[in-house]
Amino acid sequence: MNLNELPPLFDEHGRCMPANLNAPALAQSRRYFGITTPQIDYAAIHARSTEHLGGSGILVDEFARRCENLMHALRADSRTHGISKGVAVPFLLPRAEHADYGEALSQRYIPAVAHAFAQAFPQYSFTDHNKNVMAGQLGIAPGSRHERLLQAMQQGPVVGCYFPCLSEYSLPAALERVQALPEQFLLAGGYDTSAALVGTPGLLQRTDGYPPLLWLAAVQAEKPLVGYYYEAYGYNLTFNRRPHFGQAAEYWNSGLTVLG
Amino acid sequence: MTTMAQDTQPNKLTPAELAKREGLRARKPYVADKLAAITEMEERGEISPIIRLEKSYLCNFQCTHCSAEYYMDRHQKKVFKIKDARRKIDLDDIRELSRQADELGLARFVITGGEPLVMKDFDAVVEAIDPDKHYVITDTNGWFLDDAKARHLKSIGVEKVQLSLDSMIEADHDAFRNKPGSYKKVMRAIDASLNAGLNLLLSTVLIKGRAKSPEFLDMCRFATERNVGLYVSYAKPTGSCTEHPEFVIEKEDADILRELEKDYNVFTHMTPTYGSFKGCITVKGIITVTSTFEVTPCPYIDFSLGNLRETSLKEVLARGMRNPWLGPYRPDCIIGEDPKFIKLHTEKTRGVTHLPVPWGQGFSDTDTLTD
């Protein structure tokens, strides 16, 4: 069968359509919780990423070119074309090798989001509500493909796009769905979601409605059925942990990452 | 000022709050244990909603925004020319509710109405709930709450009073509540409650645009200076407020309030507190038991999840939690902010003589968000 004859994986709003899932996901979305498509400013994203996550050695032009190429490839494939209609957030991660996922998330990536947010929105606040110590506690969800991001980071700086397109999925359903997607799609976890928010700190700010909560779905928490997430509180940004019980909710989003 | 706050004010117990909790533990250890267990229950996926008990709708006020007006005898008589013949709850029903709630680990009752302090059997209701098993709160408009009454409430086991105050401008409060002199009575009731050692919350209704007003800021300052929490409830298009759709807030109002929470002792039912993040608290954080033993998922949604004469409290709560509107975590108020739910609710309650709309006709197990 010609690949172009296969049904599209994403709808006209960029949502990854639930298909053949055992775990719960809402079949239809009324798109009540949503993210306003951010204006892509590669230079600003590059500058913020460099300042708050460290230099990558990649110049702005190369960063922009690799992101555009990535988006072009997705647009050109009829199965993945739909994802380009939704929200895409370019990000840049410097080369890094972390022995402990939880420690790196709590010591490096979440503070980077906090500083980027503080700089962009001095009138609002970032609050880390999580009381759990994450060092030594977190892993990568098997089947999430998130380890590929970590391998890429060990080899050099990483350019990618974050797509908050697994809307209204339970976390098990997000994990299940990514395994049936083409190989370039990775389930987003802590480093890539944080990098997206470092580059675009206003991603979850909305005045005309409520944005969704962003799960770090590729992160395996210290307990089953518990997860970590970023969430807006008014115009403020928060990080937190909560049980999800494997349920689907209209307010819940997980993300996909594509490397460029 | 932007900060990277690690567990800022909402999660940290103040010395005053700590002292209150220690005091409760000394007097009512069983209740204190149940309250302390709520976080663990939530971690296990269990819920511990506050039970609002509407035994009687009798009221000496007629407020512009009353959510209970359409349940009242005076409304049914005046508008529908009928008398509600449905069986009303009695003290045995309340004892049974208290037992079932205790069995499920639920720990808090709010006696509401109507105006609870006009109820002739108020003391008997407190006794039926059992203040040694449950944390008992009463709502009040403050009219009858003088020093003697406050001391009496404390003596029979009431722990907390939620007192309505709708404006710091005396004339506006009295006009909103259609009761001259009521502002002065609220001020008296504040002192009386604090003097009697009752926990006190001021409760106010946020109508569209009020969050930006100097008057509202004055109220936030007043509550903070008196070291009293100010609980803000959004005006909902239900009850008497159905006739005032202009009262319904927009997200901007809610966001202004969220910013005020940083500087003042002000909060809504969706404010993160002490590590608990429920968002909209329907079923997860609150239920209402009406005078006919129906259970609704919040004070403003007039759809029943079941009648406790026919269905156990456990099953009623399970119905709520599996309902797609009510169970899942969400950050907004469905009856105050979600236009689709507001429309659905308005259509299904319009002209209904006997509220709430029964289980199966308002909410049901076949509900979806996208019909």
HADDOCK unambig.tbl for C-alpha pairs under 7 A between the chains (distance, minus, plus):
assign (segid A and resid 28 and name CA) (segid B and resid 370 and name CA) 6.94 0.50 0.50
assign (segid A and resid 30 and name CA) (segid B and resid 370 and name CA) 6.03 0.50 0.50
assign (segid A and resid 114 and name CA) (segid B and resid 4 and name CA) 5.86 0.50 0.50
assign (segid A and resid 118 and name CA) (segid B and resid 2 and name CA) 5.28 0.50 0.50
assign (segid A and resid 118 and name CA) (segid B and resid 3 and name CA) 6.80 0.50 0.50
assign (segid A and resid 122 and name CA) (segid B and resid 1 and name CA) 5.64 0.50 0.50
assign (segid A and resid 122 and name CA) (segid B and resid 2 and name CA) 4.78 0.50 0.50
assign (segid A and resid 123 and name CA) (segid B and resid 1 and name CA) 5.16 0.50 0.50
assign (segid A and resid 123 and name CA) (segid B and resid 2 and name CA) 5.72 0.50 0.50
assign (segid A and resid 124 and name CA) (segid B and resid 1 and name CA) 6.52 0.50 0.50
assign (segid A and resid 124 and name CA) (segid B and resid 2 and name CA) 5.16 0.50 0.50
assign (segid A and resid 125 and name CA) (segid B and resid 2 and name CA) 4.41 0.50 0.50
assign (segid A and resid 125 and name CA) (segid B and resid 3 and name CA) 5.37 0.50 0.50
assign (segid A and resid 125 and name CA) (segid B and resid 4 and name CA) 6.67 0.50 0.50
assign (segid A and resid 126 and name CA) (segid B and resid 2 and name CA) 6.95 0.50 0.50
assign (segid A and resid 126 and name CA) (segid B and resid 3 and name CA) 6.20 0.50 0.50
assign (segid A and resid 126 and name CA) (segid B and resid 4 and name CA) 5.13 0.50 0.50
assign (segid A and resid 126 and name CA) (segid B and resid 5 and name CA) 6.63 0.50 0.50
assign (segid A and resid 127 and name CA) (segid B and resid 4 and name CA) 5.45 0.50 0.50
assign (segid A and resid 127 and name CA) (segid B and resid 5 and name CA) 4.76 0.50 0.50
assign (segid A and resid 127 and name CA) (segid B and resid 6 and name CA) 5.98 0.50 0.50
assign (segid A and resid 128 and name CA) (segid B and resid 5 and name CA) 6.25 0.50 0.50
assign (segid A and resid 128 and name CA) (segid B and resid 6 and name CA) 5.05 0.50 0.50
assign (segid A and resid 128 and name CA) (segid B and resid 7 and name CA) 6.42 0.50 0.50
assign (segid A and resid 129 and name CA) (segid B and resid 6 and name CA) 6.06 0.50 0.50
assign (segid A and resid 129 and name CA) (segid B and resid 7 and name CA) 5.01 0.50 0.50
assign (segid A and resid 207 and name CA) (segid B and resid 251 and name CA) 6.87 0.50 0.50
assign (segid A and resid 207 and name CA) (segid B and resid 252 and name CA) 6.58 0.50 0.50
assign (segid A and resid 208 and name CA) (segid B and resid 251 and name CA) 6.63 0.50 0.50
assign (segid A and resid 209 and name CA) (segid B and resid 251 and name CA) 6.58 0.50 0.50
assign (segid A and resid 234 and name CA) (segid B and resid 255 and name CA) 4.91 0.50 0.50
assign (segid A and resid 234 and name CA) (segid B and resid 258 and name CA) 6.21 0.50 0.50
assign (segid A and resid 235 and name CA) (segid B and resid 255 and name CA) 6.99 0.50 0.50
assign (segid A and resid 243 and name CA) (segid B and resid 43 and name CA) 6.15 0.50 0.50
assign (segid A and resid 249 and name CA) (segid B and resid 328 and name CA) 5.48 0.50 0.50
assign (segid A and resid 249 and name CA) (segid B and resid 329 and name CA) 7.00 0.50 0.50
assign (segid A and resid 251 and name CA) (segid B and resid 330 and name CA) 5.76 0.50 0.50
